[in-house]
Amino acid sequence: MMNEMNAAEMRKKSTENRYKVATANLEQFINGTNENIKSKASDGHFSYMTPIPNEPLWNEYECTESVANYYRNRGFKVTVDNYNFKRTMIISWLEEGDENIEH
């Protein structure tokens, strides 16, 4: 017996899964970034620069702002740069007044 399938069901499934996929991507990005920050700090650095995904779901769910807020809420300084159509995020753990230390 053949399973019936229609466009309305597929639209519903896609819509329901978009948020789940965006959330999973966000969590994966933060977890990977956390590991990279720990590694940079262990190597004596005071900041980490990471490329920001430019994907439809990432942009639709404003994941860049979510990541920036995640780190800002934990005391990090976060800067988002746009250069030649590439977006990067710089996450710094320098204290105010320590700007002369190597980034």
Secondary structure, 3 states (H helix, E strand, C coil): CCCCCCHHHHHHHHHHHHHHHHHHHHHHHHHHHHHHHHHHHHCCCCEEEEECCCCHHHHHCCHHHHHHHHHHCCCCEEEEEEECCEEEEEEECCCCCCCCCCC
